[in-house]
Amino acid sequence: MNKQATPQFESIDAIRQGFDALGYICSDRIATTVFLAFQLGKPILVEGPPGVGKTELAKTASALLSQPLIRLQCYEGLDEAKALYEWKYGKQLLYTQILKEKLGDLLQGADDLGAAVERLHAFGDIFYSEAFLEPRPLLTAMQQEDGAILLIDEIDKADYEFESLLLEVLSDFQISIPEIGTVRARSRPMVFLTSNNTREISDALKRRCLHLYIPFPSVELEERIVRSRVPGIDDTLRRQLVAFVHSLRDLDLRKTPAISETIDWARSLLLLHADTLDARLVRDSLGTLLKFEQDIEAAQAELGTLLNTSAGQHE
């Protein structure tokens, strides 16, 4: 990654302005962390509740840098065959059959068993070469000539054993393939790891990363986000719906509405030609904002208070 030739990431202001232009409204802390990670060549461990823009941060960096986004979605039981590489067994089998048919020609001139075995051994090594290697996301990101954005999404869903696998990759941007040897990155990718805090991340992995926590945004920041993503919405309605969502987050809910749900609700209200919040409109559209019936019932029980609060904050 040529930092000198990347004006989009040459300063914190350039990052913030570039992100704003792409519709990602970020705080100073986010812009500063991205700038430092880029300049230092360090991964970012992005933590926070679901739906606050962790994954979107990596996508926006990819768009701003015009580099491919290579995503590894983590899950329990994820191993190196799905994350790093595996061998193209079908291709190996096909070539083995071809070799078997040509065995007589290949062994022609071999005077004894040792010479024949040595000749066959040479072909065996060919089967475990880069031509038969199937790269998975981690190796694919390292193979990019002009850099890439590597997103390791929801690392907290993977096992601790997988974290150990990442240590070599994130420390030296290289991997060890027993049949080939050490494979080093052609160009160091910019790495984002995201976590929803469902479990603790190991200290060894955290030491290799810069830390960034993205909380739910303030009212002012969320209004800016909605204005950017839903530009056609009325100013009064935008202020009311953001205030309503913030009051809703104070309730004891099974799933607190995230920024993505706020945006979806704003788009829904725009489709419904709303210009202000009222009880009927909110009841009919709560399924866009809340994902569990018990949360919808809890919100409906407090609907009068929530509406009064949202209206009162922006009279």
Order of alpha helices (4+ residues) and beta strands (2+ residues): alpha-alpha-beta-alpha-beta-alpha-beta-alpha-alpha-alpha-beta-alpha-beta-alpha-beta-beta-beta-alpha-beta-alpha-alpha-alpha-alpha-alpha-alpha
